[in-house]
């Protein structure tokens, strides 16, 4: 699964880890996160994230 980066603060959403504090369990693809989810570091909307290439 692809990782996603917040274009505002650089936070990386890793589907393998999820966002347990935000109610997103590990294994949740970014596309399946609810639209009202926000970046846990800076609070911007999900639409300000970009997919990053796997290295």
OpenMM code with the backbone's topology and positions (N, CA, C; nanometers):
from openmm import Vec3, app, unit

residues = "UNK UNK UNK UNK UNK UNK UNK UNK UNK UNK UNK UNK UNK UNK UNK UNK UNK UNK UNK UNK UNK UNK UNK UNK UNK UNK UNK UNK UNK UNK UNK UNK UNK UNK UNK UNK UNK UNK UNK UNK UNK UNK UNK UNK UNK UNK UNK UNK UNK UNK UNK UNK UNK UNK UNK".split()
positions = [
    Vec3(0.0830, -0.1185, 0.0000),
    Vec3(0.0000, 0.0000, 0.0000),
    Vec3(0.0873, 0.1247, 0.0000),
    Vec3(0.0426, 0.2237, -0.0733),
    Vec3(0.1188, 0.3469, -0.0867),
    Vec3(0.1121, 0.4304, 0.0406),
    Vec3(0.2172, 0.5070, 0.0646),
    Vec3(0.2197, 0.6033, 0.1741),
    Vec3(0.1793, 0.7394, 0.1179),
    Vec3(0.1289, 0.8237, 0.2047),
    Vec3(0.0819, 0.9568, 0.1652),
    Vec3(0.1455, 1.0618, 0.2542),
    Vec3(0.1819, 1.1773, 0.1951),
    Vec3(0.2488, 1.2858, 0.2673),
    Vec3(0.1581, 1.4090, 0.2731),
    Vec3(0.1521, 1.4701, 0.3910),
    Vec3(0.0823, 1.5972, 0.4060),
    Vec3(0.1662, 1.7055, 0.3380),
    Vec3(0.1053, 1.7783, 0.2460),
    Vec3(0.1799, 1.8813, 0.1724),
    Vec3(0.2034, 2.0060, 0.2571),
    Vec3(0.1398, 2.0135, 0.3726),
    Vec3(0.1579, 2.1287, 0.4601),
    Vec3(0.2709, 2.1082, 0.5605),
    Vec3(0.2702, 1.9934, 0.6301),
    Vec3(0.3693, 1.9736, 0.7370),
    Vec3(0.4659, 1.8576, 0.7127),
    Vec3(0.4375, 1.7723, 0.6143),
    Vec3(0.5279, 1.6610, 0.5853),
    Vec3(0.4953, 1.5314, 0.6571),
    Vec3(0.3891, 1.5290, 0.7375),
    Vec3(0.3484, 1.4047, 0.8054),
    Vec3(0.3272, 1.2947, 0.7012),
    Vec3(0.3752, 1.1749, 0.7312),
    Vec3(0.3582, 1.0609, 0.6419),
    Vec3(0.2515, 0.9676, 0.6998),
    Vec3(0.1456, 0.9440, 0.6205),
    Vec3(0.0466, 0.8426, 0.6592),
    Vec3(0.0922, 0.7100, 0.6013),
    Vec3(0.1192, 0.6148, 0.6900),
    Vec3(0.1607, 0.4807, 0.6509),
    Vec3(0.0442, 0.3861, 0.6807),
    Vec3(-0.0166, 0.3279, 0.5753),
    Vec3(-0.1307, 0.2387, 0.5972),
    Vec3(-0.1008, 0.1228, 0.6915),
    Vec3(0.0233, 0.0764, 0.6951),
    Vec3(0.0581, -0.0343, 0.7841),
    Vec3(0.0436, 0.0058, 0.9306),
    Vec3(0.0618, 0.1346, 0.9603),
    Vec3(0.0511, 0.1839, 1.0977),
    Vec3(-0.0863, 0.2440, 1.1269),
    Vec3(-0.1527, 0.2984, 1.0240),
    Vec3(-0.2793, 0.3663, 1.0449),
    Vec3(-0.2608, 0.4928, 1.1274),
    Vec3(-0.3660, 0.5366, 1.1910),
    Vec3(-0.3631, 0.6513, 1.2826),
    Vec3(-0.4526, 0.6153, 1.4006),
    Vec3(-0.4025, 0.5268, 1.4890),
    Vec3(-0.4855, 0.4795, 1.6000),
    Vec3(-0.5438, 0.5926, 1.6852),
    Vec3(-0.4672, 0.7002, 1.7066),
    Vec3(-0.5171, 0.8124, 1.7857),
    Vec3(-0.6316, 0.8839, 1.7143),
    Vec3(-0.6328, 0.8742, 1.5811),
    Vec3(-0.7385, 0.9364, 1.5020),
    Vec3(-0.8502, 0.8402, 1.4647),
    Vec3(-0.8457, 0.7184, 1.5201),
    Vec3(-0.9514, 0.6213, 1.4944),
    Vec3(-0.9339, 0.5408, 1.3667),
    Vec3(-0.8131, 0.5451, 1.3081),
    Vec3(-0.7864, 0.4713, 1.1844),
    Vec3(-0.6984, 0.3503, 1.2192),
    Vec3(-0.7537, 0.2290, 1.2083),
    Vec3(-0.6756, 0.1111, 1.2471),
    Vec3(-0.5643, 0.0782, 1.1477),
    Vec3(-0.4586, 0.0115, 1.1954),
    Vec3(-0.3529, -0.0336, 1.1040),
    Vec3(-0.4120, -0.1169, 0.9908),
    Vec3(-0.3542, -0.1034, 0.8724),
    Vec3(-0.4002, -0.1774, 0.7556),
    Vec3(-0.5035, -0.1030, 0.6726),
    Vec3(-0.5376, 0.0210, 0.7114),
    Vec3(-0.6388, 0.0982, 0.6391),
    Vec3(-0.5750, 0.1764, 0.5248),
    Vec3(-0.6111, 0.1448, 0.3990),
    Vec3(-0.5593, 0.2238, 0.2863),
    Vec3(-0.6065, 0.3688, 0.2967),
    Vec3(-0.5252, 0.4612, 0.2484),
    Vec3(-0.5587, 0.6033, 0.2548),
    Vec3(-0.6947, 0.6316, 0.1922),
    Vec3(-0.7246, 0.5631, 0.0828),
    Vec3(-0.8502, 0.5852, 0.0116),
    Vec3(-0.9731, 0.5499, 0.0957),
    Vec3(-0.9549, 0.4665, 0.1971),
    Vec3(-1.0667, 0.4235, 0.2814),
    Vec3(-1.0820, 0.5057, 0.4097),
    Vec3(-0.9926, 0.6033, 0.4293),
    Vec3(-1.0043, 0.6914, 0.5458),
    Vec3(-1.1241, 0.7838, 0.5222),
    Vec3(-1.2079, 0.8061, 0.6238),
    Vec3(-1.3226, 0.8976, 0.6065),
    Vec3(-1.2778, 1.0365, 0.5605),
    Vec3(-1.3627, 1.1026, 0.4832),
    Vec3(-1.3290, 1.2337, 0.4278),
    Vec3(-1.3125, 1.3415, 0.5337),
    Vec3(-1.3671, 1.3194, 0.6528),
    Vec3(-1.3532, 1.4211, 0.7573),
    Vec3(-1.2278, 1.4030, 0.8430),
    Vec3(-1.1449, 1.3033, 0.8102),
    Vec3(-1.0174, 1.2834, 0.8802),
    Vec3(-0.9248, 1.3994, 0.8482),
    Vec3(-0.8441, 1.4415, 0.9453),
    Vec3(-0.7476, 1.5497, 0.9233),
    Vec3(-0.6089, 1.5042, 0.9668),
    Vec3(-0.5081, 1.5721, 0.9167),
    Vec3(-0.3689, 1.5413, 0.9526),
    Vec3(-0.3533, 1.5497, 1.1042),
    Vec3(-0.2958, 1.4462, 1.1661),
    Vec3(-0.2820, 1.4470, 1.3119),
    Vec3(-0.1802, 1.5488, 1.3631),
    Vec3(-0.0945, 1.6011, 1.2756),
    Vec3(0.0036, 1.6999, 1.3205),
    Vec3(-0.0419, 1.8435, 1.3007),
    Vec3(-0.0978, 1.8737, 1.1840),
    Vec3(-0.1299, 2.0143, 1.1557),
    Vec3(-0.2781, 2.0405, 1.1318),
    Vec3(-0.3599, 1.9355, 1.1185),
    Vec3(-0.5035, 1.9527, 1.1109),
    Vec3(-0.5619, 1.9867, 0.9746),
    Vec3(-0.4815, 1.9770, 0.8674),
    Vec3(-0.5378, 2.0067, 0.7352),
    Vec3(-0.6198, 1.8883, 0.6838),
    Vec3(-0.7064, 1.9171, 0.5874),
    Vec3(-0.7943, 1.8154, 0.5302),
    Vec3(-0.7174, 1.7089, 0.4525),
    Vec3(-0.7820, 1.5955, 0.4382),
    Vec3(-0.7265, 1.4805, 0.3664),
    Vec3(-0.6870, 1.5140, 0.2223),
    Vec3(-0.7577, 1.6096, 0.1598),
    Vec3(-0.7284, 1.6418, 0.0198),
    Vec3(-0.5972, 1.7168, 0.0012),
    Vec3(-0.5277, 1.7511, 0.1108),
    Vec3(-0.3978, 1.8157, 0.1007),
    Vec3(-0.2823, 1.7168, 0.1170),
    Vec3(-0.3122, 1.5887, 0.0981),
    Vec3(-0.2100, 1.4839, 0.1001),
    Vec3(-0.1777, 1.4414, -0.0424),
    Vec3(-0.0528, 1.3977, -0.0630),
    Vec3(-0.0116, 1.3454, -0.1934),
    Vec3(0.0509, 1.2088, -0.1751),
    Vec3(0.0292, 1.1215, -0.2715),
    Vec3(0.0896, 0.9892, -0.2677),
    Vec3(0.2387, 1.0032, -0.2920),
    Vec3(0.3183, 0.9277, -0.2161),
    Vec3(0.4629, 0.9301, -0.2366),
    Vec3(0.5082, 0.7953, -0.2918),
    Vec3(0.6111, 0.8000, -0.3702),
    Vec3(0.6639, 0.6789, -0.4332),
    Vec3(0.7370, 0.5941, -0.3298),
    Vec3(0.7192, 0.4646, -0.3411),
    Vec3(0.7928, 0.3700, -0.2566),
    Vec3(0.9383, 0.3680, -0.3018),
    Vec3(1.0290, 0.3632, -0.2057),
    Vec3(1.1716, 0.3620, -0.2410),
    Vec3(1.2253, 0.2207, -0.2396),
] * unit.nanometer
topology = app.Topology()
chain = topology.addChain("A")
for resn in residues:
    res = topology.addResidue(resn, chain)
    for name in ("N", "CA", "C"):
        topology.addAtom(name, app.Element.getBySymbol(name[0]), res)
